[in-house]
Amino acid sequence: MIGKPRFGARKELDETWTIFDRRTGKIAERSGLIMVRLNKFLGLVQILEQI
């Protein structure tokens, strides 16, 4: 059984994207990169799921 994905993406009012952790509700951060105000999320959610 596959569970609910941990990460999600939302489009902000300024047309940028934010990747967030569904478990905590906080903005995702990996290797010091904060996943906010992205021009495109380009599959980052899928990449983060695999880390």
Helices and strands as residue ranges (DSSP letters): E 7-11, E 17-21, E 29-30, E 33-34, H 44-50
